[in-house]
Amino acid sequence: MWAVTGWAAATWLKITIALAALLAVLWLALGTGSGWFWAAVIAAGFVEYRATRALVAEWGSEARYAWWWTR
């Protein structure tokens, strides 16, 4: 189970860092006064939300078969 937990945490961290890096580049290129920047922030928030939900679902699916979950 720790392997799945570690995988889910690492995947979540990779996605979060990639989105943060993308937003940092857009912030430098567009600035906060741009509507495109704020659209990208909202889109990144949505992607983060959906990815987190998918990872939680995957982790829960794997956890059903782990020894500590079924006891």
N, C-alpha and C positions, 0 to 999 in steps of 0.2 A: 504494500500500500504506500510505503514511503516513496517508492519509485514513481508512482503515479502522482503523488502529492508534489514531489520535486519537479516532475515534468510540467505539471499544471502551473506551478509557481514560476518556473523558468520561462514558460511560454507567455504567461501574463506579463512578466517583467520585460521580455523582449518587445512585446507589442506596445507596452507603455513607453518604453524608451524610444522606440521608433516613432511613435506619434509625437512625443515631446520634441524630438530632434526635428521632425518635419515642421512642427509649429514654431520652433525657434528660427528655422531658416525663413519661414514665411513672415515671422515677426520682423526679422532683419530686412527682408526684401520689401515688405509692404508697409510695415508699421501698424500701430493699433488704430489708426484713423481710417483704415481701409475696411470696407464692408466685406471684401473677399477674405480678409484675415479672420474676421469674426464668423463668417460662414464656415471656414476651415476649422475653427475652434469647436463650433457646434457639431460639425461632421466628425471630428476626432472624438468628441465626447460620445457620440452615438456609436462609433466603431468600438470604443473602449467598453461601453455598456454591453453591446452585443457579444463581443469577444469574451468578456468576463462571464456573462450568462452561459455561453457555450462551454467554457472551461469548467464552470461549476456543474453543469449537466453531465459533462464527460467524467468529471471526478466522482460525482454521485453514482453514476452508472458503474464505474469501477469499484467504488467503495462497497457496493452491495455484495460483492463477492470476496471481500477481505475478511479475515478472521475476526478482527476486532469489531466490525460492524454487525456481524450476524449473531454475535453472542448475546 
